[in-house]
Amino acid sequence: MLSTLDYIEIYIYIYNVPAVRMEITYASPSFYDLPAAAASTMPSSATAARPVRIIPLQHPTAGSSSSSPPNVAFARWTARLRRMTWLEWLEFFLPCLRWIRIYKWREYFQVDLMAGITVGVMLVPQSMSYAKLAGLEPIYGLYSGFVPIFVYAVFGSSRQLAVGPVALVSLLVCNVLSGIADSTSELYTELAILLSLMVGIMECIMGLLRLGWLIRFISHSVISGFTTASAIVIGLSQAKYFLGYDLDKSSKIIPVVKSIIDGADKFSWPPFVMGSIMLVILLVMKHLGKSRKYLRFLRAAGPLTAVVLGTTFAKVFHPPSISLVGDIPQGLPKFSVPKAFEYAQSLIPTAILITGVAILESVGIAKALAAKNGYELDSNQELFGLGVSNVLGSLFSAYPTTGSFSRSAVNHESGAKSGVSGIVSGIIMICALMFLTPFFEYIPQCTLAAIVISAVIGLVDYEEAIFLWRVDKKDFLLWTITSTTTLFLGIEIGVLVGVGVSLAFVIHESANPHIAVLGRLPGTTVYRNVKQYPEAYTYNGIVIVRVDAPIYFANTSFIKDRLREYEVDVDSSKSRGPEVERIYFVILEMAPVTYVDSSAVQALKDLYQEYKLRDVQIAISNPSPEVLLTLSKSGLVELIGKEWYFVRVHDAVQVCLQHVQSLKAGSNSSHTPLSSLEDKPSFFARLSKERAEKLSVSDLESGNGRPPLPKDRDSQLEPLLSKER
């Protein structure tokens, strides 16, 4: 048996520059020519053809397996666990030990301290604003920015992710709970805390079972469309603090806009002017912080500046028409177990939705930050860390939290190197809860609303829509459907429709895979899509088809239909070789096919029988080991014949073209059907027999006894057609 390929060719084909072509041939010592074998299969009129050289395909044996059996895989997994040291076990459960071991206190602590202070200053006003968005009292936003930060610093794997309340999750909490209880009732608060526990449990389960891959089915277009529509809804929901009157609580845009118009006679100028001024200050500081590096501290200082200015104005002038936050309890949250478990079943869909949004927002940010800072991040470990922070946070009156995009970006830009920055932010939150809550009483509501609006303006991703329109109309349609349904039908329906349409696109692409007809590039033995390379030519009587996807039950019918079309609709304008009236050979290039199931095997068997009735032979080229093993186990290799399985498309074309030439020569005297060739030993079998007779296995592997290459080899490698004389 050959240990390596007998013959390896590397071709560099420069497209659109036909005058510049390079062909480099590398031949192993076991390379040889068998002109006699080639000539023995052809009639006298065709003996002038060039010799055929074929790389033998290694077929799997009866006991071979392309993948490890379950017990072997389990044994490897347990062996890896046994090899883990006690330190690796600790790092597995406490990822913080990974950065603690390599932490350079003199070099890192100062930047972590500054980054933690910057994010903490930003977190305090934002957490109160997002709590108001969730329909909760501001104190619960402060609670949500306290315990989860410390827990994530220990169990989270990202060193720059800033955990806490975020706008999108807050909107989801308000949207669901407002339909169950009044936002001023104690039940509303208990449900929000219970929701944090449920989200945390789901995240922990997904992390432990390594189910983070499920989120991959939600495309970026769906995420972008959903966040854009949600940002608009969030901004409109905060308009009541600018306008001075209450609006309908809804996640749909039409009821909110209608209530804004209906209450126009209650409009109040003071909160509108003050809120607008604060919003302008926030946007200007954010822009300066982003555009100028030496002013980047302004981006984080914006929310604190707005709070200080608004509080000072309210404390000094006491404007009666501007509503204030009011009394905020002082001190740290007490330990308490979540209540209202009788509502848990009704909260499951929302918990799933929040978990998905939290994963998309947090894991995506965490992976990007890990890549920028040069360390690896396990998404499943990240899920577990987020889950533990939500579970323990719910025991201290926190509502659902996740990683914040804006605060994480500020944390990274401030130079954070480890979870120490998160601990510093948590200490600042402790100071705020212990000493600063009396001052928060005078914060104007319109100031907190301005902080929320300035944060969500960046989520309106209209640039992504323009990009998708220019690059991929299908993704633009998906973006448009998701954003439109989210705006007009609500957040839950918008997400479901977006994910459903996304999955429908995936299924459609999978059920209708790309299939290409291949042709030979001039001067090479490389075969490419004839539509992509118009100069590629085909051979009469042979059609070469490449299936660019796994073959399974959903796409077998489509593939069979396309193969029938290619058999009938043949473009003979660029075909070469003997002129024949129809197709005698169909070569399937299966290199891109990574998987075939039982339905695909049955479809190939049916196709073989159908072709056999019409004297058409199937040839298989370059199947992967897994695919070849499946075909062998199903009996398809024996049914088609081992001699019709090839390593390269070029090998298959050589053998098929020899048969076409034989058929053409035989048709001059009498009709010779293809099936009659099966009564004699096949060309490939006779070729292999002569190989065995001339050279032993050891000679083949060592290269001894190799006949010299013919001196009259053509400069073009392996031409398939006889030279004109």
WOPELIN-V356592 format. One record per residue. N is the residue number from 0. RES is the residue in three letters. PSI is psi in whole degrees, 0 to 359 (999 if undefined). OMEGA is omega in whole degrees, -180 to 180 (NA if undefined). D_LAST is the distance of its C-alpha to the last C-alpha in whole Angstrom. Layout:
BEGIN
N;RES;PSI;OMEGA;D_LAST, N;RES;PSI;OMEGA;D_LAST
END
This chain:
BEGIN
0;MET;140;-177;40, 1;LEU;134;-179;38, 2;SER;335;179;40, 3;THR;167;176;38, 4;LEU;135;-179;34, 5;ASP;328;-167;32, 6;TYR;122;-178;29, 7;ILE;130;-179;31, 8;GLU;138;177;29, 9;ILE;122;-180;30, 10;TYR;133;174;29, 11;ILE;111;-178;30, 12;TYR;118;-178;29, 13;ILE;111;-175;31, 14;TYR;143;180;31, 15;ASN;2;175;32, 16;VAL;73;-173;30, 17;PRO;339;-178;26, 18;ALA;344;-177;26, 19;VAL;104;179;28, 20;ARG;142;180;26, 21;MET;131;177;27, 22;GLU;121;179;26, 23;ILE;127;-178;28, 24;THR;128;174;27, 25;TYR;122;-179;30, 26;ALA;131;177;29, 27;SER;164;-180;32, 28;PRO;339;-177;33, 29;SER;8;180;32, 30;PHE;141;180;28, 31;TYR;163;177;26, 32;ASP;142;177;23, 33;LEU;72;-179;23, 34;PRO;328;-179;19, 35;ALA;321;179;21, 36;ALA;321;180;23, 37;ALA;319;-177;20, 38;ALA;333;-177;18, 39;SER;342;-178;21, 40;THR;358;-172;22, 41;MET;151;173;18, 42;PRO;169;-174;18, 43;SER;330;-179;15, 44;SER;345;-176;13, 45;ALA;7;-176;13, 46;THR;350;180;13, 47;ALA;356;-177;10, 48;ALA;155;179;12, 49;ARG;155;179;14, 50;PRO;151;-180;17, 51;VAL;128;179;20, 52;ARG;125;-172;23, 53;ILE;137;173;26, 54;ILE;121;-178;30, 55;PRO;134;178;32, 56;LEU;130;180;35, 57;GLN;110;180;38, 58;HIS;147;179;40, 59;PRO;146;176;44, 60;THR;174;-175;46, 61;ALA;325;-177;49, 62;GLY;3;-177;52, 63;SER;159;178;50, 64;SER;135;-179;51, 65;SER;347;179;49, 66;SER;158;-177;53, 67;SER;137;176;56, 68;PRO;158;-179;59, 69;PRO;321;-178;62, 70;ASN;325;177;64, 71;VAL;316;178;62, 72;ALA;320;178;61, 73;PHE;322;179;65, 74;ALA;320;178;66, 75;ARG;319;-180;64, 76;TRP;316;179;66, 77;THR;325;177;69, 78;ALA;322;178;68, 79;ARG;323;177;67, 80;LEU;322;-180;71, 81;ARG;331;-180;72, 82;ARG;345;-179;71, 83;MET;134;178;72, 84;THR;171;180;75, 85;TRP;329;178;78, 86;LEU;320;177;77, 87;GLU;325;176;74, 88;TRP;318;178;76, 89;LEU;318;179;79, 90;GLU;331;178;76, 91;PHE;318;-179;74, 92;PHE;334;180;78, 93;LEU;85;-177;79, 94;PRO;340;-179;76, 95;CYS;336;-180;78, 96;LEU;338;180;78, 97;ARG;320;179;75, 98;TRP;338;177;76, 99;ILE;321;-178;80, 100;ARG;326;-175;78, 101;ILE;12;-175;76, 102;TYR;130;178;79, 103;LYS;98;-171;80, 104;TRP;316;-177;83, 105;ARG;328;-176;84, 106;GLU;322;-172;80, 107;TYR;330;-168;80, 108;PHE;321;-178;84, 109;GLN;315;-180;84, 110;VAL;323;176;81, 111;ASP;322;179;82, 112;LEU;314;-180;85, 113;MET;320;179;85, 114;ALA;318;179;82, 115;GLY;319;178;84, 116;ILE;317;-179;87, 117;THR;312;-180;85, 118;VAL;322;179;83, 119;GLY;318;177;87, 120;VAL;326;178;88, 121;MET;326;-174;85, 122;LEU;321;-174;86, 123;VAL;305;179;90, 124;PRO;325;180;90, 125;GLN;320;-178;86, 126;SER;322;176;87, 127;MET;321;179;91, 128;SER;316;-179;88, 129;TYR;329;175;86, 130;ALA;319;176;89, 131;LYS;322;177;90, 132;LEU;325;179;87, 133;ALA;357;-179;87, 134;GLY;14;-178;91, 135;LEU;167;174;92, 136;GLU;149;-177;95, 137;PRO;332;-177;94, 138;ILE;330;-179;95, 139;TYR;336;171;92, 140;GLY;320;177;90, 141;LEU;320;177;91, 142;TYR;321;-178;92, 143;SER;341;176;88, 144;GLY;12;-176;87, 145;PHE;282;-175;89, 146;VAL;314;-178;89, 147;PRO;329;180;85, 148;ILE;314;-179;84, 149;PHE;320;-179;86, 150;VAL;317;-179;84, 151;TYR;326;179;81, 152;ALA;333;-179;81, 153;VAL;315;-173;81, 154;PHE;345;-180;79, 155;GLY;153;-178;76, 156;SER;346;178;73, 157;SER;141;-178;73, 158;ARG;351;-179;75, 159;GLN;350;-177;75, 160;LEU;130;179;75, 161;ALA;113;-175;78, 162;VAL;147;177;80, 163;GLY;192;178;82, 164;PRO;143;176;83, 165;VAL;160;-173;80, 166;ALA;315;-174;80, 167;LEU;315;178;78, 168;VAL;322;179;79, 169;SER;319;178;83, 170;LEU;318;179;82, 171;LEU;319;179;81, 172;VAL;312;-179;84, 173;CYS;319;-176;86, 174;ASN;323;-177;84, 175;VAL;312;-174;84, 176;LEU;333;179;88, 177;SER;338;177;89, 178;GLY;353;-179;89, 179;ILE;319;-176;91, 180;ALA;161;176;94, 181;ASP;139;-175;95, 182;SER;340;179;94, 183;THR;354;-177;98, 184;SER;160;178;99, 185;GLU;329;179;99, 186;LEU;322;180;96, 187;TYR;314;179;93, 188;THR;318;180;94, 189;GLU;322;178;94, 190;LEU;322;179;90, 191;ALA;320;179;89, 192;ILE;320;177;90, 193;LEU;323;179;89, 194;LEU;323;177;85, 195;SER;318;178;85, 196;LEU;315;-178;85, 197;MET;318;178;83, 198;VAL;318;179;80, 199;GLY;318;179;81, 200;ILE;317;179;80, 201;MET;318;179;77, 202;GLU;321;178;76, 203;CYS;317;180;77, 204;ILE;315;180;75, 205;MET;323;179;72, 206;GLY;316;-179;72, 207;LEU;323;179;73, 208;LEU;2;178;70, 209;ARG;54;-178;68, 210;LEU;16;-180;67, 211;GLY;338;-179;66, 212;TRP;341;-180;63, 213;LEU;330;-177;64, 214;ILE;345;180;65, 215;ARG;340;-179;61, 216;PHE;351;176;61, 217;ILE;114;-174;63, 218;SER;163;179;61, 219;HIS;328;179;61, 220;SER;319;178;62, 221;VAL;316;-179;64, 222;ILE;314;-179;66, 223;SER;314;179;66, 224;GLY;321;180;67, 225;PHE;314;-179;70, 226;THR;325;178;71, 227;THR;311;179;71, 228;ALA;320;179;73, 229;SER;322;179;76, 230;ALA;321;178;76, 231;ILE;317;179;77, 232;VAL;318;179;80, 233;ILE;314;180;81, 234;GLY;317;179;82, 235;LEU;328;180;84, 236;SER;336;178;86, 237;GLN;356;-178;87, 238;ALA;335;-178;88, 239;LYS;329;179;92, 240;TYR;338;175;93, 241;PHE;321;-174;92, 242;LEU;335;178;93, 243;GLY;11;176;97, 244;TYR;159;-175;96, 245;ASP;149;177;95, 246;LEU;164;176;92, 247;ASP;136;176;90, 248;LYS;109;-178;88, 249;SER;149;175;85, 250;SER;6;177;81, 251;LYS;143;-173;80, 252;ILE;326;-175;80, 253;ILE;311;178;82, 254;PRO;324;180;85, 255;VAL;314;179;86, 256;VAL;320;179;85, 257;LYS;319;180;88, 258;SER;330;175;90, 259;ILE;317;-179;90, 260;ILE;317;-178;90, 261;ASP;328;-177;93, 262;GLY;19;-176;95, 263;ALA;333;-179;95, 264;ASP;348;179;98, 265;LYS;8;-175;99, 266;PHE;139;180;97, 267;SER;129;-177;99, 268;TRP;316;-174;98, 269;PRO;310;179;99, 270;PRO;327;179;96, 271;PHE;314;-179;94, 272;VAL;314;-178;94, 273;MET;315;179;95, 274;GLY;319;180;92, 275;SER;319;179;89, 276;ILE;316;180;91, 277;MET;322;180;90, 278;LEU;319;178;86, 279;VAL;317;178;86, 280;ILE;316;-179;87, 281;LEU;315;-178;85, 282;LEU;321;179;82, 283;VAL;316;180;82, 284;MET;322;178;83, 285;LYS;317;180;80, 286;HIS;314;179;78, 287;LEU;322;179;79, 288;GLY;328;179;79, 289;LYS;323;-172;75, 290;SER;336;-178;74, 291;ARG;121;-175;76, 292;LYS;321;-178;76, 293;TYR;352;177;79, 294;LEU;17;-174;81, 295;ARG;342;177;79, 296;PHE;339;-179;82, 297;LEU;329;-179;83, 298;ARG;316;180;81, 299;ALA;330;-177;83, 300;ALA;351;-177;86, 301;GLY;304;-180;86, 302;PRO;319;179;87, 303;LEU;320;178;90, 304;THR;316;179;91, 305;ALA;318;180;91, 306;VAL;316;-179;93, 307;VAL;314;-180;96, 308;LEU;315;-179;96, 309;GLY;318;180;96, 310;THR;318;179;99, 311;THR;315;180;101, 312;PHE;314;-179;101, 313;ALA;324;-179;102, 314;LYS;325;-176;105, 315;VAL;314;-171;106, 316;PHE;343;180;106, 317;HIS;57;-179;107, 318;PRO;125;-175;105, 319;PRO;335;-176;106, 320;SER;358;179;103, 321;ILE;117;-179;100, 322;SER;143;-178;100, 323;LEU;167;-179;100, 324;VAL;317;-180;98, 325;GLY;191;-174;102, 326;ASP;133;178;103, 327;ILE;126;-179;101, 328;PRO;145;-180;102, 329;GLN;143;178;102, 330;GLY;169;-179;101, 331;LEU;155;180;98, 332;PRO;150;179;97, 333;LYS;154;178;98, 334;PHE;131;178;97, 335;SER;142;179;97, 336;VAL;135;178;94, 337;PRO;149;-178;93, 338;LYS;194;177;95, 339;ALA;43;-180;94, 340;PHE;346;179;92, 341;GLU;343;178;92, 342;TYR;3;-173;90, 343;ALA;320;-177;87, 344;GLN;321;-180;85, 345;SER;342;-179;85, 346;LEU;354;-177;84, 347;ILE;312;179;81, 348;PRO;319;179;78, 349;THR;321;178;80, 350;ALA;320;178;79, 351;ILE;317;-180;76, 352;LEU;314;180;75, 353;ILE;321;178;77, 354;THR;316;179;75, 355;GLY;315;179;72, 356;VAL;318;-179;73, 357;ALA;320;180;74, 358;ILE;314;-179;71, 359;LEU;318;-177;69, 360;GLU;315;-173;71, 361;SER;308;-174;72, 362;VAL;321;178;69, 363;GLY;314;178;67, 364;ILE;315;-177;69, 365;ALA;319;179;69, 366;LYS;319;179;66, 367;ALA;318;180;65, 368;LEU;323;178;68, 369;ALA;319;179;67, 370;ALA;320;180;64, 371;LYS;332;-176;65, 372;ASN;5;170;68, 373;GLY;38;173;65, 374;TYR;160;-178;66, 375;GLU;150;-179;65, 376;LEU;130;177;67, 377;ASP;115;-177;67, 378;SER;327;179;67, 379;ASN;323;175;69, 380;GLN;325;178;72, 381;GLU;318;177;72, 382;LEU;317;-180;73, 383;PHE;318;178;75, 384;GLY;317;177;77, 385;LEU;321;180;77, 386;GLY;315;179;79, 387;VAL;320;180;81, 388;SER;324;178;82, 389;ASN;321;180;83, 390;VAL;309;-180;85, 391;LEU;329;176;87, 392;GLY;324;179;88, 393;SER;338;177;89, 394;LEU;352;178;92, 395;PHE;40;170;93, 396;SER;35;177;93, 397;ALA;145;173;89, 398;TYR;172;-170;87, 399;PRO;135;180;83, 400;THR;164;176;81, 401;THR;185;180;78, 402;GLY;136;-180;76, 403;SER;132;179;77, 404;PHE;312;-176;74, 405;SER;313;-178;76, 406;ARG;326;177;78, 407;SER;321;177;75, 408;ALA;318;178;74, 409;VAL;320;179;77, 410;ASN;317;179;77, 411;HIS;315;-179;74, 412;GLU;334;179;75, 413;SER;356;175;78, 414;GLY;21;-179;76, 415;ALA;136;-178;77, 416;LYS;344;-174;76, 417;SER;184;177;77, 418;GLY;355;177;80, 419;VAL;324;178;83, 420;SER;321;177;82, 421;GLY;322;178;83, 422;ILE;320;178;86, 423;VAL;318;177;87, 424;SER;321;177;86, 425;GLY;323;178;88, 426;ILE;321;177;91, 427;ILE;322;177;91, 428;MET;323;176;92, 429;ILE;316;179;94, 430;CYS;320;179;96, 431;ALA;318;-180;96, 432;LEU;326;-175;97, 433;MET;325;-169;100, 434;PHE;339;-170;101, 435;LEU;352;-176;100, 436;THR;330;176;100, 437;PRO;329;180;103, 438;PHE;335;-179;102, 439;PHE;346;-179;99, 440;GLU;332;-174;101, 441;TYR;14;178;101, 442;ILE;125;178;98, 443;PRO;142;178;97, 444;GLN;324;-179;95, 445;CYS;334;176;93, 446;THR;315;177;92, 447;LEU;322;178;90, 448;ALA;321;178;89, 449;ALA;323;178;87, 450;ILE;317;179;86, 451;VAL;314;-177;84, 452;ILE;317;180;83, 453;SER;329;180;81, 454;ALA;323;-175;80, 455;VAL;349;178;78, 456;ILE;323;179;77, 457;GLY;346;179;74, 458;LEU;346;178;73, 459;VAL;99;-169;72, 460;ASP;67;179;68, 461;TYR;334;178;67, 462;GLU;326;177;65, 463;GLU;321;178;63, 464;ALA;317;178;63, 465;ILE;318;179;61, 466;PHE;316;-180;59, 467;LEU;322;178;58, 468;TRP;323;-178;57, 469;ARG;328;-172;55, 470;VAL;312;-173;53, 471;ASP;107;-178;53, 472;LYS;330;-180;55, 473;LYS;316;177;55, 474;ASP;326;176;57, 475;PHE;319;177;59, 476;LEU;319;178;60, 477;LEU;317;177;61, 478;TRP;315;-177;63, 479;THR;316;-180;65, 480;ILE;315;-178;66, 481;THR;312;-178;67, 482;SER;321;-179;69, 483;THR;313;180;71, 484;THR;326;177;72, 485;THR;320;-179;73, 486;LEU;316;-170;75, 487;PHE;337;-177;76, 488;LEU;353;178;77, 489;GLY;163;-174;78, 490;ILE;312;-177;76, 491;GLU;312;-180;76, 492;ILE;322;179;74, 493;GLY;316;179;72, 494;VAL;314;-179;71, 495;LEU;317;180;70, 496;VAL;317;-180;68, 497;GLY;313;179;66, 498;VAL;320;179;65, 499;GLY;314;179;65, 500;VAL;322;178;62, 501;SER;314;178;60, 502;LEU;324;178;60, 503;ALA;320;177;59, 504;PHE;319;179;56, 505;VAL;314;-180;55, 506;ILE;319;180;55, 507;HIS;316;179;53, 508;GLU;323;-180;50, 509;SER;323;-179;50, 510;ALA;344;179;50, 511;ASN;69;-174;47, 512;PRO;162;176;45, 513;HIS;131;179;42, 514;ILE;132;-175;39, 515;ALA;144;169;35, 516;VAL;129;-175;32, 517;LEU;148;174;30, 518;GLY;164;-176;26, 519;ARG;130;175;24, 520;LEU;133;-176;24, 521;PRO;135;178;21, 522;GLY;6;-179;20, 523;THR;176;169;23, 524;THR;30;179;23, 525;VAL;136;-179;27, 526;TYR;127;-176;28, 527;ARG;169;-179;30, 528;ASN;125;-177;32, 529;VAL;337;177;30, 530;LYS;326;179;33, 531;GLN;326;180;34, 532;TYR;90;-175;31, 533;PRO;336;-179;29, 534;GLU;349;178;26, 535;ALA;140;-178;25, 536;TYR;154;179;23, 537;THR;181;180;23, 538;TYR;140;178;21, 539;ASN;137;178;21, 540;GLY;356;-177;24, 541;ILE;133;172;25, 542;VAL;130;-178;28, 543;ILE;122;-174;29, 544;VAL;134;177;33, 545;ARG;126;177;35, 546;VAL;118;-173;39, 547;ASP;49;-180;41, 548;ALA;161;170;44, 549;PRO;148;179;46, 550;ILE;120;-179;46, 551;TYR;184;-168;49, 552;PHE;330;-174;52, 553;ALA;337;-175;52, 554;ASN;5;-178;48, 555;THR;319;-179;47, 556;SER;318;179;47, 557;PHE;316;-179;46, 558;ILE;317;179;43, 559;LYS;319;180;42, 560;ASP;318;-179;42, 561;ARG;323;178;40, 562;LEU;321;177;37, 563;ARG;320;178;38, 564;GLU;316;-178;37, 565;TYR;331;179;34, 566;GLU;327;-177;33, 567;VAL;311;-176;34, 568;ASP;90;-179;33, 569;VAL;128;177;30, 570;ASP;103;-176;28, 571;SER;2;-177;25, 572;SER;331;-179;24, 573;LYS;21;-179;23, 574;SER;149;179;21, 575;ARG;175;178;17, 576;GLY;185;-180;16, 577;PRO;138;-179;16, 578;GLU;114;177;19, 579;VAL;161;-171;22, 580;GLU;339;-174;25, 581;ARG;181;179;27, 582;ILE;130;176;28, 583;TYR;337;-176;27, 584;PHE;136;173;28, 585;VAL;115;-180;31, 586;ILE;123;179;31, 587;LEU;113;174;34, 588;GLU;111;-171;34, 589;MET;20;178;38, 590;ALA;319;180;38, 591;PRO;350;-177;41, 592;VAL;109;-177;42, 593;THR;347;-174;45, 594;TYR;141;170;47, 595;VAL;140;178;47, 596;ASP;185;-176;50, 597;SER;327;178;51, 598;SER;321;178;50, 599;ALA;320;178;47, 600;VAL;315;180;46, 601;GLN;322;179;48, 602;ALA;320;178;46, 603;LEU;323;176;42, 604;LYS;315;178;43, 605;ASP;319;-180;44, 606;LEU;321;178;41, 607;TYR;314;180;39, 608;GLN;320;179;41, 609;GLU;317;178;40, 610;TYR;324;-178;36, 611;LYS;324;178;37, 612;LEU;335;-179;38, 613;ARG;15;-180;35, 614;ASP;45;175;32, 615;VAL;132;-177;32, 616;GLN;135;174;32, 617;ILE;139;172;33, 618;ALA;140;-178;32, 619;ILE;132;-179;34, 620;SER;132;169;33, 621;ASN;51;174;35, 622;PRO;148;177;39, 623;SER;161;180;42, 624;PRO;320;-180;44, 625;GLU;316;180;46, 626;VAL;316;-180;44, 627;LEU;323;178;42, 628;LEU;319;178;46, 629;THR;316;179;47, 630;LEU;324;179;44, 631;SER;316;180;45, 632;LYS;328;-178;48, 633;SER;353;-180;48, 634;GLY;5;-177;46, 635;LEU;331;178;43, 636;VAL;314;179;40, 637;GLU;325;-179;41, 638;LEU;312;180;41, 639;ILE;323;-178;37, 640;GLY;129;-178;36, 641;LYS;333;-178;36, 642;GLU;350;180;32, 643;TRP;18;174;32, 644;TYR;130;-171;34, 645;PHE;156;177;32, 646;VAL;319;-177;32, 647;ARG;156;172;30, 648;VAL;322;-177;28, 649;HIS;322;177;25, 650;ASP;314;-180;25, 651;ALA;319;180;26, 652;VAL;320;180;23, 653;GLN;310;-178;21, 654;VAL;316;-179;23, 655;CYS;322;-179;23, 656;LEU;325;175;20, 657;GLN;318;178;19, 658;HIS;321;179;22, 659;VAL;318;177;21, 660;GLN;320;178;17, 661;SER;317;180;19, 662;LEU;320;180;22, 663;LYS;317;179;19, 664;ALA;321;-179;18, 665;GLY;333;-178;21, 666;SER;343;178;22, 667;ASN;331;-179;21, 668;SER;310;180;23, 669;SER;158;-179;26, 670;HIS;126;-180;27, 671;THR;99;-179;27, 672;PRO;155;-179;29, 673;LEU;327;-177;29, 674;SER;336;-180;32, 675;SER;337;178;31, 676;LEU;337;-178;29, 677;GLU;342;178;32, 678;ASP;335;179;34, 679;LYS;163;173;31, 680;PRO;135;-175;31, 681;SER;162;179;29, 682;PHE;315;-179;26, 683;PHE;321;180;28, 684;ALA;317;179;31, 685;ARG;324;178;29, 686;LEU;316;179;27, 687;SER;324;-180;30, 688;LYS;316;180;32, 689;GLU;326;175;29, 690;ARG;313;-177;30, 691;ALA;325;-179;34, 692;GLU;322;-174;33, 693;LYS;322;-173;31, 694;LEU;136;175;33, 695;SER;171;180;37, 696;VAL;317;-180;38, 697;SER;322;178;40, 698;ASP;321;179;37, 699;LEU;317;-177;35, 700;GLU;328;-178;38, 701;SER;337;-179;38, 702;GLY;4;-179;34, 703;ASN;148;177;35, 704;GLY;17;-178;33, 705;ARG;126;177;30, 706;PRO;151;-179;27, 707;PRO;153;177;25, 708;LEU;145;-180;22, 709;PRO;142;-177;19, 710;LYS;335;-176;18, 711;ASP;31;180;15, 712;ARG;138;179;16, 713;ASP;149;-179;14, 714;SER;331;175;17, 715;GLN;133;-170;17, 716;LEU;126;173;19, 717;GLU;59;175;18, 718;PRO;142;-175;15, 719;LEU;350;-177;15, 720;LEU;148;180;12, 721;SER;146;177;9, 722;LYS;146;175;6, 723;GLU;137;-177;4, 724;ARG;999;NA;0
END
